[in-house]
Amino acid sequence: MKTFKENLEELGLLENDFLDSKEEFKKYLHAQVDEILKHRWIKSEKVGDDLGHKAEEEWIELFSREFRKLHWDKERKTFIP
């Protein structure tokens, strides 16, 4: 599994000033957390028990890369929620 910094480098984000737009980045992070929690809830409901971090880690492994791609605005070089 890649580190956060490696993922940023892969997307070319360390070369840009995307962190200057903190509000968009915060909205992006909140949207990502919402998706992780939805995944955890759905998986937990299916088995009748709270799967906790296991379900959260599963979302990261299965969906985080695509989520980043979908929420990266190449023209503006920033994340969008």
N, C-alpha and C positions, 0 to 999 in steps of 0.2 A: 504494500500500500504506500502510495506517495505521500510525502509531507505536504502541508499547506503551502509552504514556500515553493516546492517543486511543481505543484499544481498551478500556482501563480506564474511561475517561469514558463511553463508549458503554454499557458494562454497569452504570454507576452505582457503580463500585467505589471511586472516589476519595472518595466521600462516606461510606464505611463504614469500619469498623475491621477489615476482613478480614485485614490484615497482622498483627494481633495474634495470630492463630492460625497461627503460623509453621510448625508441624508439618504441618497440613493443606495449607498452600500448598507446602511442600517436597515432600510426597507427590504433589500435583497436578503439580508441575513434573517430577518423576521419571517419572510416568506419561506425560506428554507427550513427554519425551525418548525413552522406551521405544518409543512409537508412531512417532516420527520415525525412529528407528534400524531398526525393523521394516520400515518403508516403504522406506528406503534399501537394506536387505538384499534385499528382494523384487525391487525394480526392478533392482538390480545383478545379481542371479542371472539374471533374464530375459535380460539382454543379455550376460552373461558378463564384465562388467567393473565395477569399483567406480565408481559414478556420483557419489559424494561429496556435496558441497554442493548440486549440482544437484537430486538427489533430495530432500534435506532441504528446500530452498527450495520444491520442488514440493509437499511435504506441507503446509508452512505456508500456501501459497496455496490449496490444495484443501481442507484439513481442519481447520486451526487454529480457525477461527471456530466450526464445529460442535462441536469438541472442548471449547472453552470453555463453550459453551451447555450441553452435556451434563454438565459437571462443576461447574457453578455451582449451589449450593444457595440458592435465593431466600429461603427462610424463615430460615436461619441466617446468610445473607449471608457465605458463605465458599465456597472451592473444596473439592471432594471428589475424592479420587483414583479 
